[in-house]
Amino acid sequence: MRVWRFVQDYSLLLIIGALIALVWANVDPHSYHHLIETPLWANDLIGAPYEYWAKSYGAHAEDLVAPGPERVLSLHYLVNDVLMALFFAFAGKEVWEAVALKNGSLRGKKAATPLIATAGGVFGPIGVYLLGAFLIGKYSVLYSGWAIPTATDIAFSYLVGRIIFGARHPAVTFLLLLAIADDAVGLIIIALFYSKGSISLGWLAFAFAAAFLSYVLFNWLPRRLDRGKQDRPNSTWMREKLSFWPFMFAGAFSWYGFQEAGIHPALGLLPIIPAMPHAEVAFGIFAAAEKYLDDVLNAFEHTLKFPVEIILFLFGFANAGVEFSAIGDATWMVLLGLLVGKPLGVWLFGEVAIRGFGLSLPEGMNRRDLFIVGCVAAIGFTVALFVAGVAFDPGPVQDAAKMGALLSFGAAIMSIVVAKILGVEKKN
């Protein structure tokens, strides 16, 4: 029942959306593809560049939208580039709390081993993916997909970790730290390596200026005015009356700045996360006590949690529609990177942390648990699917890479089998 409730809360709509897309794309691929690329608004402000959209839509694109507008807002762009900004803002919140708060899970010596293991979970998949692509003679074709197998899906990996280790096993906490750190690395990779053309520093400065202005007006200034006042009237009024909405308004400008700067706009809300007033402590992702925090940053998450679930349904629907016949070289390289590179990288770098730097695993966790954590972290799914969409242009290679991201659910079966073989002790 606990597992089912977790699936309902965090993953059910995403799974349903992905399954609908998968079935539809294999029954009638043309109608599915044309639906997600349907032009909603041809304009000069928001959307994919016209040429990119026309290539994505395929034949008869010019019959729907004649050349002239600079951009086309399609359903696919609306989901991946606009709405998914909220999902990545949620991921950014977890990373920000982990590194900025006094009790942050990625601060101090306790985070050293998970951080080093995370490095292994990044470099291991990259190395295996690129080596595999080189050995089959497809390096030049598949090179740009090197970041796909670095991803770890936090929700699904946490779910499988709980099934294998139980709720009280220290490996579950270790897995969460690794997954959060992996998310941070993933955000950096998308921003730095998957920008569109040269980055416009002027527009990037515009995005950060919008976030900074929101911080000054709606965070710093009220606290400044409240100096010496125990009831903090200005900060309280801001929190109770305006909440996070001024920051969302600033986030719209930040998002547009990212789009114009050439950085993937799905990351456009990240600058506003540090600008929001936040609690002094965090109980940790998926912790039940988090719902009792009423600061602005947590109000942002609590209020938009269900809308983000709907967005994930749309993301699954708009991205998982891949024909089974699309399985190809990119599929196997992504799976090789995840299923082989991720466990080996996590385990080897963990060994380096223990033997080379004299660090230790959490009490009650051993080296075989570390290897299984690496196996569980190989579930890429959501972020891997997203990266596959930006790493390759629309076409057979992108579809093959997406299929690898979808099939990474096989890591769950692999993890459970390996845990049984190694005799993991479950701690509930």
C-alpha positions in Angstrom: 0.0 0.0 0.0 2.9 2.4 0.8 4.4 1.7 -2.6 1.1 2.3 -4.4 0.5 5.5 -2.5 3.9 6.7 -3.5 3.3 5.8 -7.2 0.0 7.7 -7.0 1.6 10.8 -5.5 4.7 11.1 -7.7 4.6 8.8 -10.8 1.2 7.5 -11.8 0.2 10.3 -14.3 3.7 10.3 -15.9 3.4 6.5 -16.4 -0.1 6.8 -17.9 0.9 9.5 -20.3 3.9 7.5 -21.4 1.9 4.4 -22.0 -0.8 6.2 -24.0 1.9 7.7 -26.2 3.7 4.4 -26.6 0.5 2.6 -27.7 -0.7 5.5 -29.9 2.7 5.8 -31.7 2.7 2.1 -32.5 -0.9 2.0 -33.7 -1.0 5.3 -35.7 2.4 7.0 -35.7 1.5 9.8 -38.1 -1.5 11.0 -36.2 0.4 11.0 -33.0 3.4 12.8 -34.4 1.3 15.4 -36.1 -0.7 16.0 -32.9 2.3 16.8 -30.7 3.8 19.0 -33.3 0.5 20.8 -34.0 1.2 24.6 -34.3 -0.7 26.5 -31.6 0.7 29.9 -32.4 3.0 31.2 -35.2 4.7 34.3 -33.9 8.0 36.1 -33.3 8.3 35.7 -29.6 7.9 32.2 -28.2 8.4 28.8 -29.7 10.8 26.7 -31.7 12.6 28.4 -34.6 10.3 28.0 -37.7 12.8 25.9 -39.6 13.3 23.5 -36.7 9.5 23.2 -36.3 9.0 22.6 -40.0 11.6 19.8 -39.9 10.0 18.3 -36.8 6.5 18.3 -38.3 7.6 16.9 -41.6 5.7 16.9 -44.9 3.0 19.6 -45.4 4.3 21.8 -42.6 4.2 24.8 -44.9 0.5 24.1 -45.6 -0.2 24.7 -41.9 2.1 27.6 -41.3 3.6 29.5 -44.2 7.2 30.8 -43.9 7.4 34.2 -42.3 7.0 33.9 -38.5 10.3 33.4 -36.6 8.9 30.9 -34.2 6.1 28.3 -33.9 4.6 27.4 -30.5 3.6 23.7 -30.8 2.2 21.4 -28.2 5.6 19.7 -28.0 7.4 23.0 -27.4 4.7 24.1 -24.9 5.3 21.0 -22.8 9.0 20.5 -23.1 10.3 24.1 -23.1 7.6 26.0 -21.2 5.7 23.8 -18.8 8.7 21.6 -17.9 10.3 24.7 -16.4 8.2 24.0 -13.4 9.5 20.5 -13.1 13.1 21.6 -13.3 12.3 24.4 -10.8 11.2 21.7 -8.3 14.4 19.8 -9.0 16.3 23.0 -8.5 14.6 23.6 -5.1 15.8 20.2 -3.8 19.4 20.9 -5.0 19.3 24.5 -3.5 18.1 23.3 -0.1 20.6 20.5 -0.2 23.6 22.8 -0.7 22.4 26.1 0.9 20.7 25.2 4.2 22.6 24.6 7.3 21.3 21.0 7.5 21.6 20.5 3.7 22.1 16.9 2.8 24.9 17.8 0.3 26.9 19.8 2.9 29.6 18.6 5.2 31.6 15.4 5.4 28.5 13.2 5.3 28.0 14.2 1.7 31.5 13.5 0.6 31.1 9.8 -0.3 27.7 10.3 -2.1 29.2 13.2 -4.1 32.2 11.1 -5.2 29.9 8.2 -6.0 27.8 10.6 -8.1 30.9 11.6 -10.1 31.3 7.9 -10.8 27.6 7.7 -11.8 28.3 10.5 -14.4 31.7 9.5 -15.8 31.0 5.8 -15.8 28.0 6.0 -18.1 29.7 8.6 -20.3 32.8 6.4 -20.7 30.8 3.3 -21.5 28.5 5.1 -23.9 31.3 6.7 -25.9 33.4 3.6 -25.9 30.5 1.5 -27.1 29.7 4.0 -29.9 33.4 4.0 -31.0 33.6 0.2 -31.0 30.5 -0.2 -33.3 31.8 2.6 -35.6 29.0 5.0 -34.9 30.9 7.6 -32.7 30.3 10.5 -35.1 26.5 9.7 -35.2 25.9 9.0 -31.5 28.5 11.3 -29.9 26.0 14.0 -28.9 23.9 11.6 -26.8 26.7 11.1 -24.2 24.8 12.8 -21.4 21.6 10.7 -21.7 22.8 7.8 -19.5 24.1 10.1 -16.8 20.5 10.8 -15.7 18.9 9.3 -12.6 15.1 9.5 -12.1 14.7 10.5 -8.4 11.1 9.3 -7.9 11.5 5.9 -9.6 14.9 5.2 -8.1 13.7 6.1 -4.6 10.6 3.8 -5.1 12.8 0.8 -6.2 15.3 1.6 -3.4 12.5 1.4 -0.8 11.3 -1.9 -2.3 14.8 -3.4 -2.1 16.3 -1.9 1.1 13.2 -1.0 3.1 12.4 2.4 4.6 15.0 2.5 7.3 18.1 1.2 5.4 20.8 3.9 5.2 21.3 3.0 1.5 18.0 4.7 0.7 19.2 8.0 2.1 22.6 7.5 0.3 20.6 6.8 -2.9 18.6 10.0 -2.5 21.8 12.1 -1.9 23.3 10.6 -5.1 20.1 11.2 -7.1 19.8 14.9 -6.0 23.5 15.5 -6.8 23.0 13.8 -10.1 20.1 16.2 -10.8 22.4 19.1 -10.1 25.0 17.8 -12.5 22.2 17.1 -15.1 21.0 20.7 -14.9 24.5 22.0 -15.5 25.1 19.6 -18.4 21.9 20.7 -20.1 22.7 24.4 -19.6 26.4 24.2 -20.8 26.4 21.5 -23.4 23.0 21.6 -25.0 22.6 25.3 -25.6 21.3 26.3 -29.1 24.1 28.1 -30.9 26.2 30.7 -29.1 25.0 31.9 -25.7 23.9 35.6 -25.6 25.4 36.9 -22.3 23.2 40.0 -22.5 20.0 38.0 -22.4 21.4 35.7 -19.8 22.2 38.8 -17.7 18.6 39.9 -18.3 17.3 36.6 -16.8 19.4 36.9 -13.7 18.6 40.6 -13.3 14.9 39.7 -13.2 15.5 37.1 -10.5 17.7 39.5 -8.5 15.2 42.3 -8.7 12.5 40.0 -7.3 14.9 39.0 -4.5 15.5 42.7 -3.6 11.9 43.8 -3.7 10.1 40.8 -2.3 12.6 39.1 0.0 15.5 41.4 1.1 13.5 44.7 1.4 10.7 43.3 3.6 13.2 41.8 5.9 15.2 45.0 6.0 12.0 47.0 7.0 11.3 44.4 9.7 14.6 44.9 11.5 13.9 45.1 15.3 10.2 44.1 14.9 9.5 40.7 16.4 6.2 40.3 14.5 7.9 40.9 11.2 4.8 42.7 9.6 6.2 43.3 6.2 7.6 39.8 5.6 4.5 38.2 7.0 2.3 40.3 4.7 4.4 39.4 1.7 4.2 35.7 2.6 0.5 35.6 3.4 -0.8 38.0 0.7 1.6 37.7 -2.3 3.3 34.4 -1.5 5.4 33.2 -4.5 3.5 34.9 -7.3 5.8 38.0 -7.6 8.7 35.5 -8.1 6.7 33.6 -10.8 6.1 36.9 -12.6 9.9 37.5 -12.5 10.3 33.9 -13.6 8.4 34.6 -16.8 11.1 37.2 -17.7 13.8 34.9 -16.6 12.4 32.1 -18.8 12.3 34.5 -21.8 15.8 35.5 -21.1 17.0 31.9 -21.2 15.1 31.3 -24.5 16.7 34.3 -26.1 20.1 33.5 -24.6 20.2 30.2 -26.4 20.1 28.1 -23.1 17.3 25.6 -22.9 14.3 27.6 -21.6 13.1 24.6 -19.4 15.8 25.8 -17.0 14.5 29.3 -17.1 13.0 29.3 -13.6 16.1 28.2 -11.8 17.4 31.7 -11.1 14.3 32.5 -9.1 14.6 29.6 -6.7 17.4 31.2 -4.5 15.5 34.5 -4.6 12.5 33.1 -2.7 12.3 33.3 1.1 12.9 29.8 2.4 12.9 27.9 5.8 16.0 27.5 7.8 15.7 23.7 7.7 14.6 21.1 5.2 13.3 17.7 6.1 14.3 16.2 2.8 12.6 15.2 -0.4 9.6 12.9 0.0 9.6 13.5 3.8 6.1 13.8 5.2 7.1 16.7 7.4 7.9 18.9 4.4 4.2 19.7 4.0 4.2 21.5 7.3 6.7 24.1 6.1 4.9 27.3 5.1 7.7 29.5 3.8 7.4 31.0 0.3 9.7 28.4 -1.4 7.8 25.5 0.1 4.4 27.2 -0.6 5.6 27.3 -4.3 6.1 23.5 -4.2 3.0 22.6 -2.3 0.7 24.8 -4.4 2.1 23.6 -7.8 2.7 19.9 -6.9 -0.5 18.7 -8.7 -0.1 21.0 -11.7 3.4 19.5 -12.1 2.0 16.0 -12.0 -0.3 17.0 -14.9 2.7 18.5 -16.7 4.6 15.2 -16.2 1.6 13.4 -17.7 1.8 15.7 -20.7 5.6 15.2 -20.8 5.2 11.4 -20.9 2.5 11.8 -23.6 4.6 14.2 -25.8 7.9 12.4 -25.5 7.4 8.6 -25.1 5.6 8.1 -28.4 8.2 6.0 -30.0 7.7 3.0 -32.4 9.2 -0.3 -31.2 10.8 -0.5 -34.6 12.9 2.5 -33.7 15.2 0.4 -31.5 18.7 0.8 -32.8 22.3 1.5 -32.0 21.5 4.6 -29.8 19.1 2.4 -27.8 21.8 -0.1 -26.9 24.4 2.5 -26.1 22.0 4.4 -23.7 21.2 1.1 -22.0 24.8 0.1 -21.9 25.8 3.4 -20.3 23.0 3.1 -17.7 22.9 -0.6 -16.9 26.7 -1.1 -17.0 28.4 2.3 -16.7 26.2 3.6 -13.9 26.6 0.7 -11.4 30.3 0.3 -12.2 31.0 4.0 -11.9 29.2 4.4 -8.6 30.9 1.4 -7.1 34.4 2.2 -8.4 34.3 5.8 -7.3 32.8 4.8 -4.0 35.8 2.5 -3.5 38.1 5.4 -4.3 36.4 7.4 -1.7 36.7 4.7 0.9 40.2 3.4 0.1 41.8 6.5 -1.4 40.4 9.3 0.7 39.7 7.4 3.9 36.0 8.2 3.8 33.3 5.8 4.9 29.8 4.6 4.0 26.9 5.4 6.4 26.7 3.0 9.3 24.8 -0.1 8.4 25.6 0.2 4.7 28.3 -2.0 3.0 30.0 -2.2 -0.4 27.5 -4.6 -1.9 24.8 -2.1 -1.0 26.8 0.5 -2.8 26.8 -1.5 -6.0 23.1 -2.1 -5.8 22.6 1.7 -5.3 24.4 2.1 -8.6 22.1 -0.4 -10.2 19.0 1.4 -8.9 20.4 4.8 -10.0 20.5 3.4 -13.6 16.8 4.1 -13.9 17.0 7.2 -16.1 13.5 7.6 -17.6 12.2 11.2 -17.1 15.5 13.2 -17.3 17.0 10.7 -19.8 14.0 11.1 -22.0 14.3 14.8 -21.8 18.0 14.9 -22.6 17.4 12.5 -25.6 15.0 15.1 -27.0 17.6 17.8 -26.9 20.7 15.7 -27.7 19.5 14.7 -31.2 17.4 16.3 -33.9 14.0 14.7 -34.5 14.4 11.5 -36.4 15.4 7.8 -36.1 18.5 8.4 -33.9 16.5 10.5 -31.4 13.7 7.9 -31.3 16.2 5.1 -30.7 17.8 7.1 -27.9 14.3 7.7 -26.3 13.6 4.0 -26.5 16.8 3.4 -24.4 15.5 5.9 -21.8 12.2 4.1 -21.7 13.8 0.7 -21.4 16.0 1.8 -18.5 13.1 0.7 -16.3 14.9 -2.7 -16.8 17.3 -1.4 -14.2 14.6 -2.0 -11.6 14.4 -5.7 -12.4 18.2 -5.9 -12.5 18.5 -4.2 -9.1 16.0 -6.5 -7.5 17.6 -9.6 -8.9 21.2 -8.5 -7.9 19.9 -7.6 -4.4 18.4 -11.1 -4.0 21.7 -12.8 -5.2 23.8 -10.7 -2.9 21.5 -11.2 0.0 20.6 -7.6 0.9 19.0 -7.3 4.3 15.8 -5.3 4.2 15.2 -2.8 7.0 11.6 -1.5 7.4 
